[in-house]
Amino acid sequence: MIIGLSCLLSGEDFSKVSEIKPMFYPGREDLVGREIVKAQNFCQLPMFVLGFFFFIIMSLLAFAILDRYSALFVTTFFAFNTFTLNYSRYIHVDIILWFFLALNLYFIYETYRAEKYSKKEKVFFGLSAISIALAGATKLSFGLFLLFDLFIIGEKYLQEIKLILNKLLNLDFHVENANIMNFIKLIALFGIIFAFFFLLPFQFSLGNVFDVYQTYKSHSPMESGISFNLNIFSFLINNFLYELNLIELALFLISLYTLGYLIINKKTTEEKFILYYVCLLIIAFVFFKALHFTRVALPYLFSFIFLMALTFSSRNYSILNLFKEKKRIAFFVFIIIYIAYSFYVAFSTSPYFAYANPLICKISETGCNPALSTYAAKDLGNLMNSMMNDNETFILQPAELFFYSRPEQGLEDWNFYLAFRQQFGRDPNLEEKVVLFTPNNRAVRYLIVDPKGGNQFQAQIDQLTAKYEPNEKLILKDQEVYWIYDLQNIREK
């Protein structure tokens, strides 16, 4: 809704969006592709704005929870982290979800440290209900954060919970200074506000909520329920640690000691909140496979950033204690180096922000050259449009290319495969598609090949690339992202 409304600010006609079939992708490009390309800056606007406000909220949360040195580290991290910078420009709902979850973390922490039964506590708990509800209306992966909120308030009101259990189950817990009615009013306030703002975008229909969940479950059954996730370490290596720079990687390893210290020793209110946040991450990783997507897992992984920040706290486990009277100088030397290095990493990877940690990438499945094909559609579209005549077209393209070139071909491509399977009972090979596929009476002249492979015709493509040179190459950040073969001007190696 947020992205759509922002697109409409461009003045482009998006009326054909109503013709899109839910969960059916072919043909979308012809219905709204040209309009989205023209309105791209408007469609991206929520990402820019909410990405900026996400950074502000995470900085405020850091300064609320942490010492100033630790908070400055967190602020620097979110200012330059390549993954969050990427999703602050990529048209996707995740940065919207992260913004609402960041708000929720800030408000629930303020609730946690506010005086019990105070007006301030009620205000912040109400605001946390609004933010977590809007996060849930954005994406259903928010669920554990709702339980986190309830756990935090339950820990704070443990005496009231004990008293309720005593009355209901005739138990004999020792209770001090408990007020059941105030606790019940607080929970009721949260529940009413949450229900209103969560159901508001669903038109106050539980049926709509159920339909959204069922649709997601139909195409992602393994990610939509509770199941043991046995690939935690693989994910940490191939995704989270892969995205951290060398300084952050070192701090992550140090933070494992900090985690052990917090588990064993007495904790402050701030340390307990961070430890609970890390526990939320561990629970999420063990029981929910959806977290193997980095963009889904990141709000949980942010807990480690706060844990890493404790490295610079005033507590006994702080690394600054090694420098005794020169803690201030040591930290400022570190933060200057960290800011400079983080800026260099972000600047050198812009505008795509695809980064690979030079140590982790050597043991990662992804390798040390993260694919840039995801970001190439516009450049590839401009290149193809400059090469093709009106009666010519391409195949083997990434789906996103249809937004920038031959938008009507997306549905034609789908229909070709459907008709071929009905007639022959199998998929076509590459030669058959080149000869028989004539969308809008255009002949196939160009093959767009991804050097990293993965195409359904890969065996035939490998034969082609072994024997012939590409006529054109699309290069981004010194990486050959696509090879273009001209079938009317083929060149042997």
Contacts in CASP RR format, 6 or more apart in sequence:
PFRMAT RR
TARGET T0000
AUTHOR 0000-0000-0000
METHOD contacts of the structure
MODEL  1
MIIGLSCLLSGEDFSKVSEIKPMFYPGREDLVGREIVKAQNFCQLPMFVL
GFFFFIIMSLLAFAILDRYSALFVTTFFAFNTFTLNYSRYIHVDIILWFF
LALNLYFIYETYRAEKYSKKEKVFFGLSAISIALAGATKLSFGLFLLFDL
FIIGEKYLQEIKLILNKLLNLDFHVENANIMNFIKLIALFGIIFAFFFLL
PFQFSLGNVFDVYQTYKSHSPMESGISFNLNIFSFLINNFLYELNLIELA
LFLISLYTLGYLIINKKTTEEKFILYYVCLLIIAFVFFKALHFTRVALPY
LFSFIFLMALTFSSRNYSILNLFKEKKRIAFFVFIIIYIAYSFYVAFSTS
PYFAYANPLICKISETGCNPALSTYAAKDLGNLMNSMMNDNETFILQPAE
LFFYSRPEQGLEDWNFYLAFRQQFGRDPNLEEKVVLFTPNNRAVRYLIVD
PKGGNQFQAQIDQLTAKYEPNEKLILKDQEVYWIYDLQNIREK
1 201 0 8 1.000
2 46 0 8 1.000
2 50 0 8 1.000
2 96 0 8 1.000
3 43 0 8 1.000
3 46 0 8 1.000
3 91 0 8 1.000
3 93 0 8 1.000
3 96 0 8 1.000
4 14 0 8 1.000
4 43 0 8 1.000
6 42 0 8 1.000
6 43 0 8 1.000
6 45 0 8 1.000
6 46 0 8 1.000
7 14 0 8 1.000
7 35 0 8 1.000
7 36 0 8 1.000
7 39 0 8 1.000
7 42 0 8 1.000
7 43 0 8 1.000
8 14 0 8 1.000
8 42 0 8 1.000
9 42 0 8 1.000
9 45 0 8 1.000
10 35 0 8 1.000
10 38 0 8 1.000
10 39 0 8 1.000
10 41 0 8 1.000
10 42 0 8 1.000
10 43 0 8 1.000
11 39 0 8 1.000
12 35 0 8 1.000
12 38 0 8 1.000
12 39 0 8 1.000
13 35 0 8 1.000
14 32 0 8 1.000
14 35 0 8 1.000
16 31 0 8 1.000
16 32 0 8 1.000
17 31 0 8 1.000
17 32 0 8 1.000
19 31 0 8 1.000
20 27 0 8 1.000
20 28 0 8 1.000
20 31 0 8 1.000
20 32 0 8 1.000
22 215 0 8 1.000
23 215 0 8 1.000
23 218 0 8 1.000
23 219 0 8 1.000
25 399 0 8 1.000
26 410 0 8 1.000
26 411 0 8 1.000
26 413 0 8 1.000
26 414 0 8 1.000
27 402 0 8 1.000
27 408 0 8 1.000
27 410 0 8 1.000
27 411 0 8 1.000
27 414 0 8 1.000
29 402 0 8 1.000
29 403 0 8 1.000
29 407 0 8 1.000
29 408 0 8 1.000
29 410 0 8 1.000
30 402 0 8 1.000
30 407 0 8 1.000
30 408 0 8 1.000
30 410 0 8 1.000
30 411 0 8 1.000
33 402 0 8 1.000
33 403 0 8 1.000
33 407 0 8 1.000
34 407 0 8 1.000
36 43 0 8 1.000
36 403 0 8 1.000
37 378 0 8 1.000
37 403 0 8 1.000
37 404 0 8 1.000
43 91 0 8 1.000
44 89 0 8 1.000
44 91 0 8 1.000
46 96 0 8 1.000
47 87 0 8 1.000
47 88 0 8 1.000
47 89 0 8 1.000
47 90 0 8 1.000
47 91 0 8 1.000
47 92 0 8 1.000
47 95 0 8 1.000
48 88 0 8 1.000
48 89 0 8 1.000
50 88 0 8 1.000
50 95 0 8 1.000
50 96 0 8 1.000
50 99 0 8 1.000
51 84 0 8 1.000
51 87 0 8 1.000
51 88 0 8 1.000
51 95 0 8 1.000
51 98 0 8 1.000
51 99 0 8 1.000
52 88 0 8 1.000
53 99 0 8 1.000
54 78 0 8 1.000
54 84 0 8 1.000
54 88 0 8 1.000
54 95 0 8 1.000
54 98 0 8 1.000
54 99 0 8 1.000
54 102 0 8 1.000
55 78 0 8 1.000
55 79 0 8 1.000
55 84 0 8 1.000
57 99 0 8 1.000
57 102 0 8 1.000
57 103 0 8 1.000
57 106 0 8 1.000
58 74 0 8 1.000
58 75 0 8 1.000
58 78 0 8 1.000
58 102 0 8 1.000
58 302 0 8 1.000
59 71 0 8 1.000
59 74 0 8 1.000
59 75 0 8 1.000
59 78 0 8 1.000
60 106 0 8 1.000
61 102 0 8 1.000
61 105 0 8 1.000
61 106 0 8 1.000
61 109 0 8 1.000
62 70 0 8 1.000
62 71 0 8 1.000
62 74 0 8 1.000
62 75 0 8 1.000
62 306 0 8 1.000
62 309 0 8 1.000
63 71 0 8 1.000
63 75 0 8 1.000
64 106 0 8 1.000
64 109 0 8 1.000
64 110 0 8 1.000
65 71 0 8 1.000
65 109 0 8 1.000
65 270 0 8 1.000
65 273 0 8 1.000
65 274 0 8 1.000
65 306 0 8 1.000
66 74 0 8 1.000
66 270 0 8 1.000
66 306 0 8 1.000
66 309 0 8 1.000
66 310 0 8 1.000
66 313 0 8 1.000
67 312 0 8 1.000
67 313 0 8 1.000
67 314 0 8 1.000
69 312 0 8 1.000
69 313 0 8 1.000
69 320 0 8 1.000
69 331 0 8 1.000
69 335 0 8 1.000
70 309 0 8 1.000
70 310 0 8 1.000
70 311 0 8 1.000
70 312 0 8 1.000
70 313 0 8 1.000
71 309 0 8 1.000
72 335 0 8 1.000
73 308 0 8 1.000
73 309 0 8 1.000
73 311 0 8 1.000
73 312 0 8 1.000
73 335 0 8 1.000
73 338 0 8 1.000
74 305 0 8 1.000
74 306 0 8 1.000
74 309 0 8 1.000
76 335 0 8 1.000
76 338 0 8 1.000
76 339 0 8 1.000
76 342 0 8 1.000
77 248 0 8 1.000
77 305 0 8 1.000
77 342 0 8 1.000
78 84 0 8 1.000
78 305 0 8 1.000
79 342 0 8 1.000
80 339 0 8 1.000
80 342 0 8 1.000
80 343 0 8 1.000
80 345 0 8 1.000
80 346 0 8 1.000
81 243 0 8 1.000
81 342 0 8 1.000
81 346 0 8 1.000
82 243 0 8 1.000
82 345 0 8 1.000
82 346 0 8 1.000
82 349 0 8 1.000
82 353 0 8 1.000
82 354 0 8 1.000
82 355 0 8 1.000
83 243 0 8 1.000
83 294 0 8 1.000
83 298 0 8 1.000
83 353 0 8 1.000
83 355 0 8 1.000
84 95 0 8 1.000
84 98 0 8 1.000
84 298 0 8 1.000
85 346 0 8 1.000
85 350 0 8 1.000
85 353 0 8 1.000
86 352 0 8 1.000
86 353 0 8 1.000
86 354 0 8 1.000
87 94 0 8 1.000
87 95 0 8 1.000
87 98 0 8 1.000
87 295 0 8 1.000
88 95 0 8 1.000
89 351 0 8 1.000
92 295 0 8 1.000
93 138 0 8 1.000
93 139 0 8 1.000
94 139 0 8 1.000
94 295 0 8 1.000
94 296 0 8 1.000
94 298 0 8 1.000
96 138 0 8 1.000
97 135 0 8 1.000
97 136 0 8 1.000
97 138 0 8 1.000
97 139 0 8 1.000
97 141 0 8 1.000
97 142 0 8 1.000
97 299 0 8 1.000
98 298 0 8 1.000
98 299 0 8 1.000
100 131 0 8 1.000
100 132 0 8 1.000
100 134 0 8 1.000
100 135 0 8 1.000
100 136 0 8 1.000
100 138 0 8 1.000
100 142 0 8 1.000
101 131 0 8 1.000
101 132 0 8 1.000
101 135 0 8 1.000
101 142 0 8 1.000
101 145 0 8 1.000
101 299 0 8 1.000
102 299 0 8 1.000
103 127 0 8 1.000
103 131 0 8 1.000
104 128 0 8 1.000
104 131 0 8 1.000
104 132 0 8 1.000
104 135 0 8 1.000
104 145 0 8 1.000
104 149 0 8 1.000
105 277 0 8 1.000
107 124 0 8 1.000
107 125 0 8 1.000
107 126 0 8 1.000
107 127 0 8 1.000
107 128 0 8 1.000
107 131 0 8 1.000
108 124 0 8 1.000
108 125 0 8 1.000
108 128 0 8 1.000
108 132 0 8 1.000
108 148 0 8 1.000
108 149 0 8 1.000
108 152 0 8 1.000
108 153 0 8 1.000
109 273 0 8 1.000
110 120 0 8 1.000
110 124 0 8 1.000
111 121 0 8 1.000
111 124 0 8 1.000
111 125 0 8 1.000
111 128 0 8 1.000
111 152 0 8 1.000
111 153 0 8 1.000
111 156 0 8 1.000
112 152 0 8 1.000
112 153 0 8 1.000
112 156 0 8 1.000
112 269 0 8 1.000
112 273 0 8 1.000
113 269 0 8 1.000
114 120 0 8 1.000
114 121 0 8 1.000
114 124 0 8 1.000
115 121 0 8 1.000
116 156 0 8 1.000
116 157 0 8 1.000
116 182 0 8 1.000
117 179 0 8 1.000
117 182 0 8 1.000
121 186 0 8 1.000
122 186 0 8 1.000
122 189 0 8 1.000
125 153 0 8 1.000
125 186 0 8 1.000
125 189 0 8 1.000
125 190 0 8 1.000
126 189 0 8 1.000
126 190 0 8 1.000
126 193 0 8 1.000
128 149 0 8 1.000
128 190 0 8 1.000
129 149 0 8 1.000
129 189 0 8 1.000
129 190 0 8 1.000
129 191 0 8 1.000
129 193 0 8 1.000
129 194 0 8 1.000
129 197 0 8 1.000
130 193 0 8 1.000
130 194 0 8 1.000
130 197 0 8 1.000
132 142 0 8 1.000
132 145 0 8 1.000
132 146 0 8 1.000
132 149 0 8 1.000
132 194 0 8 1.000
133 193 0 8 1.000
133 194 0 8 1.000
133 195 0 8 1.000
133 196 0 8 1.000
133 197 0 8 1.000
133 198 0 8 1.000
133 200 0 8 1.000
134 197 0 8 1.000
134 198 0 8 1.000
134 201 0 8 1.000
135 142 0 8 1.000
135 145 0 8 1.000
136 142 0 8 1.000
136 143 0 8 1.000
136 146 0 8 1.000
136 198 0 8 1.000
137 197 0 8 1.000
137 198 0 8 1.000
137 200 0 8 1.000
137 201 0 8 1.000
137 202 0 8 1.000
140 212 0 8 1.000
140 213 0 8 1.000
140 216 0 8 1.000
141 290 0 8 1.000
141 296 0 8 1.000
144 280 0 8 1.000
144 283 0 8 1.000
144 284 0 8 1.000
144 288 0 8 1.000
144 300 0 8 1.000
145 280 0 8 1.000
145 299 0 8 1.000
146 194 0 8 1.000
148 276 0 8 1.000
148 277 0 8 1.000
148 280 0 8 1.000
149 190 0 8 1.000
151 276 0 8 1.000
152 273 0 8 1.000
152 276 0 8 1.000
153 186 0 8 1.000
153 187 0 8 1.000
153 190 0 8 1.000
154 161 0 8 1.000
155 272 0 8 1.000
155 276 0 8 1.000
157 183 0 8 1.000
157 186 0 8 1.000
159 175 0 8 1.000
159 176 0 8 1.000
159 177 0 8 1.000
159 178 0 8 1.000
160 178 0 8 1.000
160 179 0 8 1.000
160 180 0 8 1.000
160 182 0 8 1.000
160 183 0 8 1.000
161 183 0 8 1.000
162 171 0 8 1.000
162 173 0 8 1.000
162 174 0 8 1.000
162 175 0 8 1.000
162 178 0 8 1.000
163 173 0 8 1.000
163 175 0 8 1.000
163 178 0 8 1.000
163 180 0 8 1.000
164 180 0 8 1.000
164 183 0 8 1.000
165 171 0 8 1.000
165 173 0 8 1.000
166 172 0 8 1.000
166 173 0 8 1.000
166 175 0 8 1.000
199 205 0 8 1.000
199 206 0 8 1.000
199 209 0 8 1.000
202 208 0 8 1.000
202 209 0 8 1.000
202 212 0 8 1.000
213 224 0 8 1.000
216 223 0 8 1.000
216 224 0 8 1.000
217 224 0 8 1.000
217 225 0 8 1.000
220 290 0 8 1.000
222 289 0 8 1.000
223 288 0 8 1.000
223 289 0 8 1.000
223 290 0 8 1.000
223 292 0 8 1.000
223 293 0 8 1.000
224 290 0 8 1.000
225 288 0 8 1.000
225 289 0 8 1.000
225 290 0 8 1.000
226 287 0 8 1.000
226 288 0 8 1.000
227 287 0 8 1.000
227 288 0 8 1.000
227 289 0 8 1.000
228 286 0 8 1.000
228 287 0 8 1.000
229 285 0 8 1.000
229 286 0 8 1.000
229 287 0 8 1.000
229 288 0 8 1.000
229 289 0 8 1.000
229 291 0 8 1.000
229 292 0 8 1.000
231 292 0 8 1.000
232 285 0 8 1.000
232 286 0 8 1.000
234 365 0 8 1.000
235 285 0 8 1.000
235 291 0 8 1.000
235 292 0 8 1.000
235 297 0 8 1.000
237 360 0 8 1.000
237 363 0 8 1.000
237 364 0 8 1.000
238 364 0 8 1.000
238 365 0 8 1.000
238 366 0 8 1.000
239 292 0 8 1.000
239 294 0 8 1.000
239 297 0 8 1.000
240 294 0 8 1.000
240 297 0 8 1.000
240 301 0 8 1.000
240 304 0 8 1.000
241 249 0 8 1.000
241 252 0 8 1.000
241 357 0 8 1.000
241 360 0 8 1.000
242 356 0 8 1.000
242 357 0 8 1.000
242 360 0 8 1.000
242 361 0 8 1.000
242 364 0 8 1.000
242 366 0 8 1.000
243 294 0 8 1.000
243 355 0 8 1.000
243 357 0 8 1.000
244 252 0 8 1.000
244 357 0 8 1.000
244 360 0 8 1.000
245 341 0 8 1.000
245 342 0 8 1.000
245 345 0 8 1.000
245 355 0 8 1.000
245 357 0 8 1.000
246 341 0 8 1.000
246 357 0 8 1.000
246 358 0 8 1.000
246 359 0 8 1.000
247 337 0 8 1.000
247 338 0 8 1.000
247 341 0 8 1.000
247 342 0 8 1.000
248 308 0 8 1.000
249 357 0 8 1.000
249 359 0 8 1.000
249 360 0 8 1.000
251 308 0 8 1.000
251 311 0 8 1.000
252 304 0 8 1.000
252 308 0 8 1.000
254 308 0 8 1.000
254 311 0 8 1.000
254 319 0 8 1.000
255 304 0 8 1.000
255 307 0 8 1.000
255 308 0 8 1.000
255 310 0 8 1.000
255 311 0 8 1.000
257 317 0 8 1.000
258 307 0 8 1.000
258 308 0 8 1.000
258 310 0 8 1.000
258 311 0 8 1.000
258 317 0 8 1.000
259 275 0 8 1.000
259 278 0 8 1.000
259 307 0 8 1.000
261 316 0 8 1.000
261 317 0 8 1.000
262 271 0 8 1.000
262 274 0 8 1.000
262 275 0 8 1.000
263 275 0 8 1.000
267 275 0 8 1.000
271 310 0 8 1.000
271 315 0 8 1.000
274 303 0 8 1.000
274 306 0 8 1.000
274 307 0 8 1.000
274 310 0 8 1.000
277 302 0 8 1.000
277 303 0 8 1.000
277 306 0 8 1.000
278 303 0 8 1.000
278 304 0 8 1.000
278 307 0 8 1.000
280 300 0 8 1.000
280 303 0 8 1.000
281 300 0 8 1.000
281 301 0 8 1.000
281 303 0 8 1.000
281 304 0 8 1.000
284 291 0 8 1.000
284 297 0 8 1.000
284 300 0 8 1.000
285 291 0 8 1.000
285 297 0 8 1.000
285 300 0 8 1.000
290 296 0 8 1.000
291 297 0 8 1.000
291 300 0 8 1.000
310 317 0 8 1.000
310 318 0 8 1.000
311 318 0 8 1.000
311 319 0 8 1.000
312 318 0 8 1.000
312 319 0 8 1.000
312 320 0 8 1.000
312 331 0 8 1.000
312 334 0 8 1.000
313 320 0 8 1.000
314 320 0 8 1.000
320 327 0 8 1.000
320 330 0 8 1.000
320 331 0 8 1.000
321 327 0 8 1.000
322 330 0 8 1.000
323 329 0 8 1.000
323 330 0 8 1.000
345 355 0 8 1.000
346 353 0 8 1.000
349 355 0 8 1.000
349 477 0 8 1.000
351 375 0 8 1.000
352 372 0 8 1.000
352 375 0 8 1.000
352 476 0 8 1.000
352 477 0 8 1.000
354 370 0 8 1.000
354 371 0 8 1.000
354 372 0 8 1.000
354 375 0 8 1.000
354 477 0 8 1.000
355 370 0 8 1.000
356 364 0 8 1.000
356 366 0 8 1.000
356 367 0 8 1.000
356 368 0 8 1.000
356 369 0 8 1.000
356 370 0 8 1.000
358 368 0 8 1.000
361 367 0 8 1.000
361 368 0 8 1.000
362 368 0 8 1.000
369 479 0 8 1.000
371 452 0 8 1.000
371 481 0 8 1.000
372 476 0 8 1.000
372 477 0 8 1.000
372 479 0 8 1.000
372 481 0 8 1.000
373 398 0 8 1.000
373 450 0 8 1.000
373 452 0 8 1.000
373 481 0 8 1.000
373 482 0 8 1.000
374 400 0 8 1.000
375 476 0 8 1.000
376 398 0 8 1.000
376 474 0 8 1.000
376 476 0 8 1.000
376 481 0 8 1.000
376 482 0 8 1.000
377 398 0 8 1.000
377 400 0 8 1.000
377 401 0 8 1.000
377 403 0 8 1.000
377 404 0 8 1.000
378 404 0 8 1.000
379 474 0 8 1.000
379 476 0 8 1.000
380 397 0 8 1.000
380 398 0 8 1.000
380 401 0 8 1.000
380 404 0 8 1.000
380 405 0 8 1.000
380 448 0 8 1.000
380 474 0 8 1.000
380 481 0 8 1.000
380 482 0 8 1.000
381 401 0 8 1.000
381 404 0 8 1.000
381 405 0 8 1.000
382 404 0 8 1.000
383 472 0 8 1.000
383 474 0 8 1.000
383 484 0 8 1.000
384 394 0 8 1.000
384 401 0 8 1.000
384 405 0 8 1.000
384 446 0 8 1.000
384 448 0 8 1.000
384 484 0 8 1.000
385 404 0 8 1.000
385 405 0 8 1.000
387 446 0 8 1.000
387 472 0 8 1.000
387 484 0 8 1.000
387 486 0 8 1.000
388 394 0 8 1.000
388 405 0 8 1.000
388 445 0 8 1.000
388 446 0 8 1.000
390 442 0 8 1.000
391 441 0 8 1.000
391 442 0 8 1.000
391 443 0 8 1.000
392 442 0 8 1.000
392 443 0 8 1.000
392 444 0 8 1.000
392 445 0 8 1.000
392 446 0 8 1.000
393 406 0 8 1.000
393 409 0 8 1.000
393 439 0 8 1.000
393 440 0 8 1.000
393 442 0 8 1.000
393 443 0 8 1.000
393 444 0 8 1.000
393 445 0 8 1.000
393 446 0 8 1.000
394 401 0 8 1.000
394 405 0 8 1.000
394 406 0 8 1.000
394 444 0 8 1.000
394 445 0 8 1.000
394 446 0 8 1.000
394 447 0 8 1.000
394 448 0 8 1.000
395 413 0 8 1.000
395 433 0 8 1.000
395 434 0 8 1.000
395 437 0 8 1.000
395 444 0 8 1.000
395 446 0 8 1.000
395 447 0 8 1.000
395 448 0 8 1.000
396 447 0 8 1.000
396 448 0 8 1.000
396 449 0 8 1.000
396 450 0 8 1.000
396 455 0 8 1.000
396 457 0 8 1.000
396 461 0 8 1.000
397 448 0 8 1.000
398 448 0 8 1.000
398 450 0 8 1.000
399 410 0 8 1.000
401 448 0 8 1.000
402 409 0 8 1.000
402 410 0 8 1.000
406 439 0 8 1.000
406 442 0 8 1.000
408 439 0 8 1.000
408 440 0 8 1.000
409 439 0 8 1.000
409 440 0 8 1.000
412 439 0 8 1.000
412 440 0 8 1.000
413 437 0 8 1.000
413 439 0 8 1.000
416 428 0 8 1.000
416 433 0 8 1.000
416 436 0 8 1.000
416 437 0 8 1.000
416 439 0 8 1.000
417 427 0 8 1.000
417 428 0 8 1.000
420 426 0 8 1.000
420 427 0 8 1.000
420 428 0 8 1.000
420 432 0 8 1.000
420 436 0 8 1.000
421 427 0 8 1.000
427 456 0 8 1.000
428 436 0 8 1.000
429 457 0 8 1.000
429 460 0 8 1.000
430 457 0 8 1.000
430 460 0 8 1.000
430 461 0 8 1.000
431 460 0 8 1.000
433 444 0 8 1.000
433 457 0 8 1.000
434 444 0 8 1.000
434 447 0 8 1.000
434 487 0 8 1.000
435 444 0 8 1.000
437 444 0 8 1.000
438 444 0 8 1.000
444 487 0 8 1.000
445 486 0 8 1.000
445 487 0 8 1.000
445 488 0 8 1.000
446 484 0 8 1.000
446 485 0 8 1.000
446 486 0 8 1.000
446 487 0 8 1.000
447 461 0 8 1.000
447 464 0 8 1.000
447 484 0 8 1.000
447 485 0 8 1.000
447 487 0 8 1.000
448 482 0 8 1.000
448 483 0 8 1.000
448 484 0 8 1.000
449 455 0 8 1.000
449 461 0 8 1.000
449 464 0 8 1.000
449 465 0 8 1.000
449 470 0 8 1.000
449 482 0 8 1.000
449 483 0 8 1.000
449 484 0 8 1.000
449 485 0 8 1.000
450 481 0 8 1.000
450 482 0 8 1.000
451 465 0 8 1.000
451 480 0 8 1.000
451 481 0 8 1.000
451 482 0 8 1.000
451 483 0 8 1.000
453 461 0 8 1.000
455 461 0 8 1.000
464 485 0 8 1.000
465 483 0 8 1.000
467 492 0 8 1.000
467 493 0 8 1.000
468 485 0 8 1.000
468 490 0 8 1.000
468 491 0 8 1.000
468 492 0 8 1.000
468 493 0 8 1.000
469 491 0 8 1.000
469 492 0 8 1.000
469 493 0 8 1.000
470 483 0 8 1.000
470 484 0 8 1.000
470 485 0 8 1.000
471 484 0 8 1.000
471 485 0 8 1.000
471 486 0 8 1.000
471 489 0 8 1.000
471 491 0 8 1.000
472 483 0 8 1.000
472 484 0 8 1.000
472 486 0 8 1.000
473 480 0 8 1.000
473 482 0 8 1.000
473 483 0 8 1.000
473 484 0 8 1.000
474 480 0 8 1.000
474 481 0 8 1.000
474 482 0 8 1.000
474 483 0 8 1.000
474 484 0 8 1.000
475 481 0 8 1.000
END
